[in-house]
Amino acid sequence: MIASKRRESPGAVAVGADIAAAAQLACLLEASAPKPGNVSPGRHFDDLRYEDFLASAAAIGAPLAEAGTRPLGATVRLAIDATARWTRSNTNLGIVLLLTPLARAAATADDGDLRAAVRRVLDETTVEDARNVYAAIRRAAPGGLGTVEDQDVAGEPTRPLVDVMRLAAGRDAIAREYATAFELTFLTGAPALERARRDGLAWDAASVETFLTLLAAAADTHVARRGGAGLAADVSRQARAALAAGGVRSAEGRAAIDRMDRALRDGRHLANPGAAADLTAAAIFVVLLGGGWQAPPGPAAHGGRDAASR
């Protein structure tokens, strides 16, 4: 596991480089998987293309390589600033917010317990971290945020980052991960991906299955923010139905995923499950940090390798 490597010179540099590579690869694998309702190869939005996500993945490497050497909020801000130099719209705010604590935890953990290290990283966040994250959010300018009475992102925070995230946990999936020490990532997303890989699924199929599992487990807050709670609940219902039909592992399940993809696409992208996609990237990152790229997949299961591309 990357997080358990000793950080002796020049080992610290190697660990930082490995963490950055894992973060970039996680973004590339997530963006490349044909997840229903999301941008992927050959499936673009009018204002956002697959190539924009590739550029974003490349852009965050340098900031995340040094995540262990600076405060969390500063790294988030640097990563969003770097992304803005390569893309014209918000492509990765949620991903950066999720991957940065994981990267800092991987760089600072001594005992190999990544989630415990994440909890420490979050508990140590400050008001200055919150200020930098607020600035990054304003720079990325995600749609549909609205306003709140306490600690609104349009103003300046007065509480540590983890505290303001707890205030937003009921309405935002990324904030909920901060409030729960990445509960959905560690207990649902990463186990689903590891299981899929053990069963022999290739990374694209395994990523789609992980995405559907996360979406089935919790309504997508990006959809809820843009299209309402009812729409978000219906999207989760479709994910559960696709999994029940076999998901990427069966012809019936793949047909259900295709129908779901068509149903979720509209000109305003109201049903785009962006939060589930961000959580999928976080789950992939956790698995990669644990050596998942080097681990061989198990014997091919139903639909097995390349199932998602059929």
N, C-alpha and C positions, 0 to 999 in steps of 0.2 A: 504493500500500500504506500502510495506517495507520502501520505501524511506521517507515516511512521519512520521514514528515512531520517538518519541523523543529519543535522544541518551543520556540518563542519566545513570550513573553507577548503576547496571550492564547492562543497556539497550544497551550500545554500543557493548558489547560483543555479546549479543543476535542478534542484527541487523547484525553484521559481519557474524555470523554463518548462519543466514537466507539467506544472500546474497550469501554466498558460496554454500549453499544447493541448492538455485535456479539456480546458474550457473552450478553446476554439473548435476542437473536434466535436465536443458536445453540441455546440451551436450548429455546426455543419451537418451532423447526423440528424438533428431535430428538424432543421430546415429542409433537408433532402427527403425525409420520409413523407409519403403521400397521405398526410393526415386530413380527414374530411373537414372541409370548410376553411382550410389554411392554404397559404401560398406554398408551393413546392415546384419541382421541375415541371415545366409545361403547364402549370396552373398558377397564373399570375392574377393580381388585381389590376384594375385600371391605373391605380396610382402607386402600385408597389409590386416589384418583381422579385423573383427568386434571387437574382443577382444582388439585389440590395441586402439580402440576408447574408450572402457570402461575404460581401464587403464589410458588413457589421461584425461578422465572426473574426475576420482578419484584424479589424481595428482594435478590438478589446484585448488582444494578446499582450501588448507591452504594459498597459496599466495593471492587468491581473498578474503578470509575472512578478510584480513588486507589491502584491497585496499584503504580504506579511511584514512590510517595512514601513507602512504608513497607515493612518486611521482609515476605518472602513468608508466613511463618507467621502473622504478625499479620493479614494480609488473609484468609487461610483461616479463621482463628478468627472474625473479624468477619462473614464471609459465612455461616458456619454459624450463628452467633448470630442474624443477621438472618433466616435461613431458619426457625429455630426459633420466631420470633415469628409466623410465618404458617402453619406446618404442624405436624402432630402426630406425624409419623414421618419417618424418614430418606428424603428424596427426592433429594438431590443431593450427598452427600458426595463421591462419586467425581468428579462433574462439577466441583465446586469445587476439588478437589485437582488436576485436570487444567487447568482454565481459568486458575487463578491464576498459575502460572509463565508461561503463554502471554501473559496480560495484562501482567504485569510486564515480560516481554521486549519486547512490542510498545511499551510506554511508554518503554523505555530504549534500544532499538536505534537506532543512528545510520546503519548501512550497509544497512538493508533486508533483512538476512539473519536471518530470524526464528529459524530453528533454532539458528544460532550464538549468538544472543542468549539463547535458552532454555538452552543449555549453560552460558553464563556465569552466568545467574541461579541455576541448580542448583548449580554449583560454588561459588557464594558463600554458600550456605545455612549456617546456624549451628546450634548446640545449642538456642539460644533459638527458632529456627524450628521445630525438632523438638518442643520443649515445647508450643508453641502448636498445632501440628498434632495432637499427641497429645490435647490438651485438646478440640480440635474433634471428633476422632474419638469421644472418650468422650461428648461432648454429642450427637452424631448417633446414637450407639449402633447401629451396623450389626449385623446378626445373623451368627452363625457365625464370628466372628473366631478363637475358640480362644485358646490361650496359646503363647508361645514362651519359650525359655530366655534369650535375649539381646535386650534392648531391647523388651520386651513393652509394648504400648500401655497396659496397666493401670498401669504404673509411670512413672517419669520417665526420659527418654532421657539418655544421656551422650555421644552422638555427633551430629555435624551431620545435618540432615535428609536430605540426599542419601545419606549413609552408611547410615542406618537403612532407607531405602527400598531400597538395594541388598541389604540382608539379607533383605528380604521379596520381592524381585523374582521368585523362583522360584515363589511361591504367589499373587501378587497382580498383576493386570494394570496397575493404576495405579502401583504401586511399580516395576514393570518399565519403565514409561515414564520415570520419574525416573532410573532406572539407565542408560537408553539414550538420553537426550536426546530422548525422544518418538519413538522409531524407528517404531513401528507407526502413530502418528498422521501423521507426515510422509511415510513411504515407502509406506504402504498405504491408510490412510483418506482423507487429503486428495487423493491422486491419483485414487482411485476416484470420489470426489465430483466432482472437476473433469472427469473423463472423462464421467461421467453427464450433467453439465450441458452439456458440449460436444455430446453426442449428442442433446440436446433434451429430456431428462427434466426434469419439474417438480421443485421442491424436495422434495416428499413422496416421489415415486418415487426420486429420486436419493439421498435419505437412507436409504430402505429398502435400496437396492442397496449403499450404503456399509456399512450395518450387516451385511448378509449377507456382504460381502467380508471385513470384519474378523472376523466370527464363523467364517468358513471358514478364515481364516489362522491362528487361534490359539484353542484351547479357552477357553471363558469361565470365568474364575476364580471369579466369583460363583456360577455353577452348580456348579463343582467343590467349592467350600467348603460349599455347602448340600446338594448331592445326590450328590457323589462324582465322581471322575475319569471313570468310565465313562459317567455321564450327560452330563458336559460333552463328552466325545468324540462321543457320539451326536448332541448338539445341533449340533456343528460339522459332522458328516456330513450332517445334514438341510440345513444352510445350503449346503453344497457341492452337494447334489442339487438344491436349488431354483435355484441359479445355473446349473447345468448344463442345467436344463429351460428356461432363458430368463429366470428371475427376473421382475422387474416388466415386462420387455419383451415377454412373450408370454403368451397365455392359459394354456398349459400351466404356465409358470413361476409365474403368479399363483395357479393352483390348488394348486401345490406349496407356495407360501407360506401359503395358507389352511390346508392340511392341517398344516403345521408349526405354525402358530399354535394350532390346536386341540390338537395333541399336547403342546405346552409348557405348557398351562394346567392347573393343579391347585390344590387348596385351599391348599396350603402354599407354592406358587410356587417349588418346588425347581428347576424348569427355566427360570426367568426369566433371560434373558441380560443381566443388569444391567451387567456390565463392558463388553460390546460396545456397549451403549447409551451408556455414558459416553464411550467412545472415539469413537463417532459424533458426539457433541456436540463433542468436541475437534477432530475433523476439520472439522466445519462451521465452528467458530470460526476455524481456520486459514485456510480458504477465504474467509471473510468478511473477515478481516484483510487478505487479499491483494486485496480489491476484488471478490470473487465475487458480491456482491449486485448490484453495478452492471453486471457483465458480462452481456450478453444470452445466453440459451441458444442452442445450435446448432439446426439443423433437427430437427424431431421425428423420433425414431427409432422402432423397433418398440415399440408401446405408449406411446411418447412422453409427452406431457403428460398429467398426471392418471392415469397408468397405475396407480399404487399404490392409487387409490381405486376401481378397478373391481372 
